[in-house]
C-alpha cells in the first residue's frame, strides 16, 4: 500500500466510530504481512491512531490489539493488561499463568525470539475470532525488540502471560492467527471454557477432549 493510500485509509478510520470495528477472521488484512512503520503517517495521524487502538482494545475488552485488527496493515500494536480477577478466573490461575499487571504501551515494528526452550500451554482467545478459545503453546520467555511510539529502541526479556501477549500481537503483524498454532481438538466456545475448563491448567480439557499437551502422551 502506498503512503498516500495508507494515509487516506487512516483518515477514513479516524473519521469513523470510536471504538473502531474489529476485523474478524476471513478478512485478508489479517493474513498479510504488515508494513514496517517508518513515519508514513503524520504525527497527528499516528497519535490519533494509537488513541483509537487503545480505546478499541479497552472497550472490547482485550489485553492487546494489532493495527491489522482494525484494518490498518502496519506493524504497530498496543498492549495493556490490568490482570484483574474476572468471572471464571482465580488468583491461582493468574499465578500459574504468570499473569501480572502490564501498563499501556505501544509496540512499533516488534519482533521476538525465544529466550530459552521452555514453553507453556493455556487456553487463548482473540478479538478477531470472537466467542472461541483454544489451547495454544507459546514460548515461556521471549526477547522483545522493536521501538515504542517515540522511536526509542526496545530490547527486553518478557515472560509468562506478558510474553504470550507479545507473541500473539506480533504474530498478527505477520499474518498469523493464534489458531494456526493452537491444538484444534481443544477448540471450545468461551462459554465452555468458563463453565468446564476454568482450571488453572488445561490438563482436564486435554483428557476430556482427547489431545496431548507438550511433554505428555494422550
Residue pairs with C-beta under 8 A, 6 or more apart in sequence:
1 9
1 35
1 73
3 40
6 35
6 40
6 41
6 72
6 73
6 74
7 40
7 41
7 42
7 45
9 71
9 72
10 41
10 45
10 49
10 72
11 45
13 20
13 49
13 52
13 70
13 71
13 72
14 45
14 48
14 49
14 52
18 52
18 55
18 56
19 52
19 55
19 56
19 58
19 59
19 60
20 52
20 53
20 55
20 56
20 70
20 71
21 70
22 56
22 60
22 65
22 69
22 70
22 127
22 128
22 130
23 29
23 30
23 68
23 69
23 70
23 71
23 128
24 128
24 129
24 130
25 128
25 129
25 177
25 179
27 71
29 68
29 71
29 73
30 68
30 69
30 128
30 172
30 175
30 177
31 175
32 68
32 73
32 175
33 173
33 174
33 175
34 66
34 67
34 68
34 73
34 74
34 75
34 76
34 172
34 173
34 174
34 175
35 73
35 74
35 75
36 75
36 109
37 74
37 75
37 76
37 108
37 109
40 74
41 49
46 149
47 149
49 67
49 72
49 76
50 76
50 78
50 106
50 149
52 70
53 65
53 67
53 70
53 76
53 77
53 78
54 78
54 80
54 104
56 65
56 70
57 63
57 64
57 65
57 78
57 80
57 127
58 80
60 127
62 127
63 79
63 80
63 81
63 102
63 165
64 77
64 78
64 79
64 80
64 81
64 165
64 168
64 169
65 77
65 78
65 127
65 169
66 76
66 77
66 169
66 172
66 173
67 73
67 74
67 75
67 76
67 77
67 173
68 74
68 172
68 173
68 175
69 127
69 128
69 172
75 108
75 109
75 110
75 173
76 106
76 107
76 108
76 109
76 173
77 106
77 107
77 110
77 169
77 170
77 172
77 173
78 104
78 105
78 106
78 107
79 102
79 104
79 105
79 107
79 162
79 165
79 166
79 169
80 102
80 103
80 104
80 105
81 99
81 100
81 101
81 102
81 161
81 162
81 165
82 101
83 94
83 99
83 100
83 101
83 102
83 161
85 91
85 94
87 194
88 193
88 194
88 198
89 198
90 198
90 200
92 200
93 99
93 198
93 199
93 200
94 100
95 200
96 200
96 201
97 120
97 122
97 160
97 161
97 164
97 200
98 120
98 140
98 159
98 160
98 161
98 162
98 163
99 160
99 161
100 160
100 161
100 162
102 162
102 165
105 148
106 148
106 149
107 144
107 146
107 148
107 154
107 166
107 169
107 170
108 146
108 147
108 148
108 149
108 151
109 146
109 147
110 144
110 145
110 146
110 154
110 166
110 169
110 170
110 173
111 144
111 145
111 146
111 170
112 139
112 142
112 143
112 144
112 145
112 163
112 166
112 167
112 170
113 142
113 143
114 139
114 141
114 142
114 143
115 139
115 141
115 142
115 143
115 157
115 159
116 140
116 141
118 139
118 140
118 141
119 137
119 138
119 139
119 140
119 214
120 137
120 138
120 140
120 160
120 164
121 135
121 136
121 137
121 138
121 183
121 201
121 202
121 213
121 214
122 135
122 136
122 164
122 201
122 202
123 133
123 134
123 135
123 136
123 186
123 188
123 193
123 197
123 202
123 205
124 133
124 134
124 135
124 136
124 138
124 164
124 168
124 178
124 182
125 132
125 133
125 178
125 190
126 168
126 177
126 178
126 179
128 172
128 177
129 177
129 178
129 179
131 189
131 190
132 187
132 188
132 189
132 190
133 187
133 188
133 189
133 190
133 193
134 178
134 179
134 182
134 183
134 184
134 186
134 187
134 188
135 182
135 183
135 186
135 202
135 205
135 206
135 211
135 213
136 178
136 181
136 182
136 183
137 181
137 183
137 213
137 214
138 163
138 164
138 167
138 168
138 181
139 163
139 167
140 159
140 160
140 163
141 157
141 158
141 159
141 163
142 157
142 158
142 159
142 163
142 166
142 167
143 155
143 156
143 157
144 154
144 155
144 156
144 157
144 158
144 166
145 153
145 154
145 155
146 153
146 154
147 153
147 154
148 154
158 166
168 178
171 177
171 178
171 180
171 181
179 187
183 211
183 212
183 213
185 209
185 210
185 211
186 202
186 205
186 206
186 209
186 211
188 196
188 197
188 205
188 209
196 205
196 208
197 204
197 205
199 205
202 213
203 213
206 212
206 213
206 216
206 218
207 218
210 218
211 218
212 218
